[in-house]
Amino acid sequence: MSETTAQKGHPKGLWVLFGTEMWERFNYYGMRAVLVLFMTKALMFDKAFASNLYGSYTSLVYLTPLIGGYIADRYWGNQRSIIAGGIVMALGEFLLFFCGSTYSSSPELSSLLFFSGLGLMIAGNGFFKPNISSLVGQLYPKNDKRIDPAYTIFYMGINVGGALGPFICGLVGDTGDPADFKWAFLAGGIGMLISVAVQLMFHKKYVLGPDNKVLGLTPTNSPAIWIKPIAIILGLAAFSALAIGMLYIDAKVVSYMTYLLAGSAILIFVMVMTDKTLNKFEKNRVIVLFTVVFFVIFFWSAFEQAGASLTFFAEEQTQRDLGFFTVPASWFQSLNSIFVVAFAPVFAWLWIKLGKNEPSAPTKMAIGLFLLAIGYLWIAFGVKNVGTGIKVSMIWLTGMYALHTWGELCLSPIGLSLANKLAPFKYASLLMAVWFLGNAFANKLAGVLSALYPDGKTKTFLGYEMNDNYDFFMLFVVMAGVASLILFLLTKKLQTMMHTDQQ
């Protein structure tokens, strides 16, 4: 293969990482698609408890990569961390499979298996997630024009897995019989093992840097004791035990997660802003970053209803009978990934087409929030004046997911790259953690808001009364709509404070 041909295509390592990530996302989204249904139909948790537990679980999923990324960088290396994390996640799925097999015969054992399974999923994700993404960029020389398209291809891998997971796991697990949910967890676990197998078989052969050296191996200064198998196993066991404990305490003992996340964000903000070595321009950029993260919380807390309240809505109040086949409620969670694959190229083309008129990053994010509000307005109209027990057309959920995906394409990729650009070099990793903190906070809030899903009783949130689905969906219209309007009004000011012309 000539040098020019090599430069035109992508390294084979990209496809190894694509396959690894695709099967891991298959596992995660497949399991997430049936999680609240399993909790309410098999374990018989009430919807409010299931929603809050879902929020705590997804919140911790965003927090653990901060620790897993740190350990990989200093001690284990990327590949070892990906494989270790993948095995732990597969074990988590198999524990959930046994939980789904024993919930009626042995409820106490089933409860232990359930929290342990979720805890292992949280811990394993912490080692897997941050390390796979960072390897993509390392495949190419610095400033190589193929890096952006490579991340686009990788992002497609995420969404192929995100579409297939709910489809396959829903097909085998979400059958209407609670005893079948276990098959969804088994399918997720098998997907995770395929992901690990792809890594073990192909990483050292194909995941090579521009210098043809294998990427993601043990860091040079790592103490030998840290990479002994016994040390790795003990470390993973301790980290998993911590994740299980944190989830159980927040769900069953005292709900501390919101305070932990808010306290961490305030502490980081004060620490950075009181650093005398940073100049005025750098501090202004940090203020912009925190402001953007604050608005992103409103987006994801509404968007992440997909795995909670919107799954209840799909299950109970959406007409899913096609005459020859009843669509599983969990399948609707594939729509977001399908729409991302369909519309991502359109949005990429649109920003290039606009040229000089392309909106700034904060404006794009405000547009994203606006599209989210329109999505909830669409479904609110679909359920307005609909009597109890009457099911509505699938078009309402489908249209809402399309609008939400358009909003995501305006906000998600933009926000992540903005966080990279705005963070002073000294605090690059710490301020990337703030982005994840924002996501964690949003997921916890998503669970709290999902617990307000109407069940015949009047629910209130900050004085706003909700009696039916229309009231519930209008809460998100107002929340996202007001956030979008305020962000639009702040855009000019934020652009000035970004000081893109200053160093």
Sequence and secondary structure as in RCSB ss.txt:
>XXXX:A:sequence
MSETTAQKGHPKGLWVLFGTEMWERFNYYGMRAVLVLFMTKALMFDKAFASNLYGSYTSLVYLTPLIGGYIADRY
WGNQRSIIAGGIVMALGEFLLFFCGSTYSSSPELSSLLFFSGLGLMIAGNGFFKPNISSLVGQLYPKNDKRIDPA
YTIFYMGINVGGALGPFICGLVGDTGDPADFKWAFLAGGIGMLISVAVQLMFHKKYVLGPDNKVLGLTPTNSPAI
WIKPIAIILGLAAFSALAIGMLYIDAKVVSYMTYLLAGSAILIFVMVMTDKTLNKFEKNRVIVLFTVVFFVIFFW
SAFEQAGASLTFFAEEQTQRDLGFFTVPASWFQSLNSIFVVAFAPVFAWLWIKLGKNEPSAPTKMAIGLFLLAIG
YLWIAFGVKNVGTGIKVSMIWLTGMYALHTWGELCLSPIGLSLANKLAPFKYASLLMAVWFLGNAFANKLAGVLS
ALYPDGKTKTFLGYEMNDNYDFFMLFVVMAGVASLILFLLTKKLQTMMHTDQQ
>XXXX:A:secstr
  HHHHHHS  HHHHHHHHHHHHHHHHHHHHHHHHHHHHHHTS   HHHHHHHHHHHHHHHHHHHHHHHHHIIII
I HHHHHHHHHHHHHHHHHHHHHHHHHTTT HHHHHHHHHHHHHHHHHHHHHHHHHHHHHHHHTS TT TTHHHH
HHHHHHHHHHHHHHHHHHHHHHH SS GGGHHHHHHHHHHHHHHHHHHHHHHHHHH B TTS BSS   TT  GG
GGSHHHHHHHHHHHHHHHHHHHHIIIII   HHHHHHHHHHHHHHHHHT TTS HHHHHHHHHHHHHHHHHHHHH
HHHGGGGTHHHHHHHHHB  B SS B  GGGGGGHHHHHHHHHHHHHHHHHHHHGGG   HHHHHHHHHHHHHHH
HHHHHHHHTT  TT  B HHHHHHHHHHHHHHHHHHHHHHHHHHHHHS GGGHHHHHHHHHHHHHHHHHHHHHHH
TT  SSS EEETTEEE SHHHHHHHHHHHHHHHHHHHHHHHHHHHHHH TT  
